[in-house]
Amino acid sequence: MKKNINQALNEQIALEAESSHIYLSMASWAEKTGYHGVAQFLYKHSDEERLHMLKLIRFVNERDGVAVIPAIKQPKETYKNLLEVFQSILEHEVYVTNEINKLVELSLKEKDFTTHHFLQWYVSEQLEEEAMAKQINDKLKLIGNDKMGIYVFDRDINSMFLDSENTDTMK
């Protein structure tokens, strides 16, 4: 594996670890705030991001690269409301998509077609992640400050978004 590809993949490993940590912190906030459905959704999402990181680590190691396990900075701990949480998620997922796209571009530039092929899973995954975050934001904007709407949203978020997805991200 070329050194610059290895370095770029390690940066993505760090970003996936950071994503997992961010969603874990959001889940903890939601749980402490009484949004137990949202908390469970975010705990699952945190686990999914960790699996994304592990998938990268295994790929780097299988290609005779050196996977680096990153230190993770402290994520934000408190939020004003659910809309702020999910707007942050959407912004973060757009950022992750941009970083994946940079990796794809680098793999093509370096003619590393194996890495390019591997990254296509992440490209597809990011399409799903952004679409889900946008849908959730749209729902929360429709609900506004309606307490019954927020209650129903919190109660139903897992069935609305996770049950319909294939959560086996390691295939």
BAKOL-618000 format. One line per 3 residues: number of its first residue (from 1); their letters; for each residue x, y, z of C-alpha. Coordinates in nm, 2 decimals, padded with zeros to 4 digits. Layout:
BAKOL-618000
NUM> a> X:Y:Z | ...
END
This chain:
BAKOL-618000
1> mkk> 00.00:00.00:00.00 | 00.14:00.34:-00.09 | 00.23:00.56:00.20
4> nin> 00.00:00.84:00.10 | -00.30:00.60:00.07 | -00.21:00.45:00.40
7> qal> -00.20:00.79:00.56 | -00.53:00.90:00.41 | -00.70:00.58:00.52
10> neq> -00.57:00.63:00.87 | -00.72:00.98:00.87 | -01.05:00.82:00.77
13> ial> -01.01:00.57:01.05 | -00.97:00.86:01.29 | -01.28:01.03:01.14
16> eae> -01.49:00.72:01.18 | -01.38:00.69:01.54 | -01.46:01.05:01.60
19> ssh> -01.80:01.00:01.45 | -01.87:00.71:01.68 | -01.76:00.92:01.98
22> iyl> -01.98:01.22:01.88 | -02.29:01.00:01.84 | -02.21:00.83:02.17
25> sma> -02.20:01.17:02.34 | -02.52:01.27:02.17 | -02.68:00.94:02.29
28> swa> -02.57:01.01:02.65 | -02.72:01.36:02.63 | -03.05:01.23:02.49
31> ekt> -03.07:00.96:02.75 | -03.01:01.21:03.03 | -03.26:01.45:02.88
34> gyh> -03.54:01.19:02.87 | -03.53:01.11:02.49 | -03.48:00.74:02.54
37> gva> -03.58:00.64:02.18 | -03.34:00.90:02.04 | -03.07:00.77:02.28
40> qfl> -03.12:00.41:02.16 | -03.11:00.53:01.80 | -02.78:00.72:01.86
43> ykh> -02.62:00.44:02.06 | -02.69:00.21:01.75 | -02.55:00.48:01.52
46> sde> -02.24:00.51:01.73 | -02.19:00.13:01.71 | -02.24:00.15:01.33
49> erl> -01.97:00.42:01.30 | -01.73:00.21:01.50 | -01.79:-00.08:01.26
52> hml> -01.71:00.15:00.97 | -01.38:00.22:01.15 | -01.31:-00.15:01.20
55> kli> -01.38:-00.22:00.84 | -01.11:00.04:00.74 | -00.86:-00.10:00.99
58> rfv> -00.90:-00.45:00.86 | -00.87:-00.33:00.50 | -00.54:-00.14:00.58
61> ner> -00.40:-00.44:00.76 | -00.50:-00.69:00.49 | -00.32:-00.47:00.23
64> dgv> 00.00:-00.47:00.43 | -00.05:-00.11:00.55 | -00.02:00.01:00.91
67> avi> -00.36:00.09:01.07 | -00.32:00.35:01.34 | -00.57:00.35:01.62
70> pai> -00.64:00.72:01.69 | -00.67:00.93:02.00 | -01.01:01.09:02.01
73> kqp> -01.09:01.44:02.12 | -01.37:01.51:02.37 | -01.70:01.57:02.18
76> ket> -01.96:01.83:02.27 | -02.16:01.72:02.57 | -02.48:01.93:02.57
79> ykn> -02.74:02.04:02.31 | -03.03:02.29:02.31 | -03.27:02.05:02.16
82> lle> -03.32:01.75:01.92 | -03.31:01.97:01.62 | -02.96:02.09:01.71
85> vfq> -02.85:01.73:01.76 | -02.97:01.62:01.42 | -02.86:01.93:01.24
88> sil> -02.51:01.86:01.38 | -02.54:01.50:01.25 | -02.63:01.62:00.90
91> ehe> -02.34:01.87:00.89 | -02.10:01.60:01.02 | -02.22:01.34:00.76
94> vyv> -02.18:01.59:00.48 | -01.82:01.65:00.61 | -01.76:01.27:00.62
97> tne> -01.89:01.24:00.26 | -01.65:01.51:00.14 | -01.36:01.32:00.31
100> ink> -01.46:00.99:00.15 | -01.48:01.17:-00.19 | -01.12:01.30:-00.14
103> lve> -01.01:00.94:-00.06 | -01.18:00.82:-00.38 | -01.01:01.09:-00.58
106> lsl> -00.67:01.00:-00.43 | -00.72:00.63:-00.50 | -00.79:00.71:-00.87
109> kek> -00.50:00.95:-00.89 | -00.27:00.68:-00.75 | -00.43:00.41:-00.97
112> dft> -00.50:00.21:-00.65 | -00.81:00.04:-00.80 | -00.84:-00.20:-00.50
115> thh> -00.88:00.08:-00.26 | -01.11:00.26:-00.51 | -01.33:-00.05:-00.52
118> flq> -01.33:-00.09:-00.14 | -01.43:00.28:-00.10 | -01.74:00.24:-00.31
121> wyv> -01.91:00.08:-00.01 | -01.84:00.40:00.19 | -01.97:00.62:-00.10
124> seq> -02.30:00.43:-00.09 | -02.31:00.43:00.28 | -02.27:00.81:00.29
127> lee> -02.56:00.86:00.05 | -02.78:00.67:00.30 | -02.64:00.85:00.60
130> eam> -02.70:01.20:00.45 | -03.05:01.10:00.33 | -03.14:00.97:00.68
133> akq> -03.01:01.28:00.85 | -03.20:01.50:00.62 | -03.52:01.31:00.66
136> ind> -03.49:01.33:01.04 | -03.42:01.71:01.02 | -03.72:01.75:00.80
139> klk> -03.94:01.57:01.04 | -03.81:01.77:01.34 | -03.87:02.09:01.16
142> lig> -04.23:01.98:01.08 | -04.28:01.89:01.45 | -04.14:02.22:01.58
145> ndk> -04.20:02.26:01.95 | -04.51:02.04:01.96 | -04.45:01.82:02.27
148> mgi> -04.68:01.54:02.15 | -04.50:01.54:01.81 | -04.16:01.52:01.99
151> yvf> -04.29:01.24:02.21 | -04.41:01.04:01.91 | -04.08:01.11:01.73
154> drd> -03.88:00.99:02.03 | -04.10:00.68:02.06 | -04.08:00.59:01.70
157> ins> -03.74:00.69:01.57 | -03.59:00.34:01.58 | -03.87:00.19:01.37
160> mfl> -03.87:00.49:01.14 | -03.50:00.48:01.05 | -03.31:00.18:01.18
163> dse> -03.55:-00.11:01.13 | -03.57:-00.04:00.76 | -03.19:-00.03:00.71
166> ntd> -02.95:-00.32:00.68 | -02.75:-00.28:01.00 | -02.50:-00.54:00.91
169> tmk> -02.23:-00.30:00.80 | -01.95:-00.55:00.80 | -02.04:-00.75:00.49
END
